[in-house]
């Protein structure tokens, strides 16, 4: 019983630390702010050539946990594809 409690506490601490870290990611990585521009996102996606669709799907999937605005990504996806 005690081990189960410790496991839940550890998991909760890890989730909170991960959430706080990802919340402040734009301040630590200015590269994430570039994705708020549809022009930059379009250039980034098209740079993958024939794998652009896969790159777009992975970028949209990565935007869920990262603090990247999804509106420019969706607009760019509609424009490119």
C-alpha positions as CSV (number, residue, x, y, z in Angstrom):
1,X,0.0,0.0,0.0
2,X,2.8,2.4,0.9
3,X,4.7,1.7,-2.3
4,X,1.6,2.4,-4.4
5,X,1.2,5.8,-2.6
6,X,4.9,6.6,-3.2
7,X,4.5,5.7,-6.9
8,X,1.5,8.0,-7.3
9,X,3.3,10.9,-5.5
10,X,6.3,10.4,-7.8
11,X,4.2,10.4,-10.9
12,X,2.3,13.5,-9.8
13,X,5.6,15.3,-9.1
14,X,7.0,14.4,-12.5
15,X,3.8,15.6,-14.3
16,X,3.9,18.9,-12.4
17,X,7.6,19.5,-13.2
18,X,7.1,18.6,-16.8
19,X,4.1,20.9,-17.1
20,X,6.0,23.8,-15.5
21,X,9.0,23.2,-17.8
22,X,6.9,23.1,-20.9
23,X,5.0,26.2,-19.8
24,X,8.1,28.2,-19.8
25,X,9.7,26.7,-22.9
26,X,9.1,29.7,-25.2
27,X,11.2,31.8,-22.8
28,X,14.1,29.4,-22.9
29,X,13.8,28.6,-26.7
30,X,13.0,31.5,-28.9
31,X,12.9,29.0,-31.8
32,X,9.4,28.0,-30.7
33,X,8.1,31.6,-31.3
34,X,9.0,31.4,-34.9
35,X,6.2,28.9,-35.5
36,X,3.6,31.5,-34.7
37,X,4.4,32.9,-38.2
38,X,2.6,31.1,-41.0
39,X,5.4,32.0,-43.5
40,X,8.1,30.5,-41.4
41,X,6.0,27.4,-40.7
42,X,5.3,27.0,-44.5
43,X,9.0,27.2,-45.3
44,X,9.8,24.8,-42.5
45,X,7.3,22.2,-43.7
46,X,8.2,22.5,-47.4
47,X,11.9,22.1,-46.6
48,X,11.1,18.4,-46.0
49,X,10.2,17.8,-49.7
50,X,8.2,14.7,-50.3
51,X,8.1,14.0,-46.5
52,X,6.4,17.4,-45.9
53,X,3.1,15.7,-45.0
54,X,4.7,13.6,-42.3
55,X,6.6,16.6,-41.0
56,X,3.3,18.5,-40.8
57,X,1.6,15.8,-38.9
58,X,4.5,15.5,-36.4
59,X,4.6,19.2,-36.0
60,X,0.9,19.4,-35.2
61,X,1.2,16.5,-32.8
62,X,4.1,18.2,-31.1
63,X,2.1,21.4,-30.7
64,X,-0.2,19.8,-28.3
65,X,2.1,19.5,-25.3
66,X,4.3,22.5,-26.4
67,X,3.2,26.1,-26.0
68,X,3.1,26.6,-29.7
69,X,0.0,28.3,-31.2
70,X,-2.0,25.9,-33.3
71,X,-3.8,28.4,-35.5
72,X,-0.8,29.3,-37.7
73,X,0.0,25.6,-38.0
74,X,-3.6,24.7,-39.2
75,X,-3.7,27.7,-41.6
76,X,-0.3,26.7,-43.0
77,X,-1.4,23.1,-43.4
78,X,-4.5,24.2,-45.3
79,X,-2.4,26.5,-47.5
80,X,0.3,23.9,-48.3
81,X,-1.8,20.9,-48.7
